[in-house]
Amino acid sequence: MKLYFRGRKGQFDAVADYSNGKFCVLQGSHVSKEYKDNLCSAAKAARLNLDLQEDKQLIIKPVLFKSASAAAQFVSGHMTNGLRAWKLENGSPLSTIEEGNRRKHKNVKWSSQRRLIVKSIDL
């Protein structure tokens, strides 16, 4: 499933692929130039080992994360709730999947760490 995260002022513009419980920020995504020290460890480590086209802050290689928030923090450079930040193609936040699919599908739920668990979905 494709997800989108864009900064209001154009400081970042990223596309991620969500599959098998992993968030992959795709090649060609534009990340924020600045980042804060209080990022989660996964986002901070990815920032330190980042392969990008520096003049445009474009990611050269896809970057994999275990959570939506870590991926969002990596892109934006600041603390971010990934379930609200990442948007579906229709503009709805990722968190809306919980509400809609909880009623429709028994195979979709949230873990205790608020991570989306999807066994299979027929959309």
Disulfide bonds with the S-S distance in Angstrom:
none
